């Protein structure tokens, strides 16, 4: 079985924590999917989404981040 594409990054967030993120192409029961992983100093999270869910998440995050930080 051929491995899908993988992208990753390590960075320091706004709180000064070292964060590692990774996304792998990985099918979900034969449906194109993406395995998302994020790890910080106190926790790690893994989430499997379909390709369409990934595209929708990308659009939502893009819209939210383009709006910039709002004051409350």
C-alpha positions as CSV (number, residue, x, y, z in Angstrom):
1,X,0.0,0.0,0.0
2,X,1.5,3.4,-1.1
3,X,1.6,6.1,1.5
4,X,-0.3,9.3,0.9
5,X,1.1,12.8,1.0
6,X,2.1,14.1,4.4
7,X,2.8,17.7,5.5
8,X,3.9,18.9,8.9
9,X,5.2,21.9,10.8
10,X,6.6,22.8,14.2
11,X,6.2,26.3,15.6
12,X,5.8,28.3,18.8
13,X,2.3,29.5,19.5
14,X,1.1,32.8,21.1
15,X,1.5,31.3,24.6
16,X,5.2,30.3,23.9
17,X,4.4,26.6,23.6
18,X,6.2,24.3,21.1
19,X,3.5,22.9,18.9
20,X,3.7,20.1,16.2
21,X,1.0,19.7,13.5
22,X,0.7,17.1,10.8
23,X,-1.8,16.1,8.1
24,X,-1.6,12.8,6.2
25,X,-3.7,11.6,3.3
26,X,-5.3,8.5,4.6
27,X,-8.5,6.8,3.3
28,X,-11.5,6.3,5.7
29,X,-13.2,3.0,4.8
30,X,-12.2,3.5,1.2
31,X,-13.2,7.2,1.1
32,X,-10.4,9.8,0.6
33,X,-9.6,11.3,3.9
34,X,-7.1,13.2,6.0
35,X,-5.6,12.3,9.4
36,X,-5.0,15.5,11.4
37,X,-2.6,15.5,14.4
38,X,-1.7,18.3,16.7
39,X,0.6,18.0,19.8
40,X,1.5,20.5,22.4
41,X,3.3,20.4,25.8
42,X,0.3,19.0,27.7
43,X,-1.9,17.2,25.1
44,X,-2.2,15.7,21.7
45,X,-5.2,15.3,19.4
46,X,-5.9,13.2,16.4
47,X,-8.9,13.6,14.1
48,X,-9.8,11.7,10.9
49,X,-11.9,13.7,8.4
50,X,-13.1,13.0,4.9
51,X,-11.5,15.1,2.1
52,X,-14.8,17.1,1.8
53,X,-14.8,17.7,5.5
54,X,-11.2,18.9,5.3
55,X,-12.1,21.3,2.5
56,X,-15.0,22.7,4.5
57,X,-12.8,23.1,7.5
58,X,-10.2,24.9,5.4
59,X,-12.8,27.4,4.1
60,X,-14.2,28.1,7.6
61,X,-10.8,28.7,9.1
62,X,-9.8,30.9,6.1
63,X,-13.0,33.0,6.6
64,X,-12.5,33.3,10.3
65,X,-8.8,34.2,10.1
66,X,-9.3,36.8,7.3
67,X,-11.8,38.6,9.6
68,X,-8.9,39.2,12.0
69,X,-9.1,39.6,15.7
70,X,-12.1,41.4,16.9
71,X,-12.4,43.3,20.2
72,X,-15.2,42.1,22.6
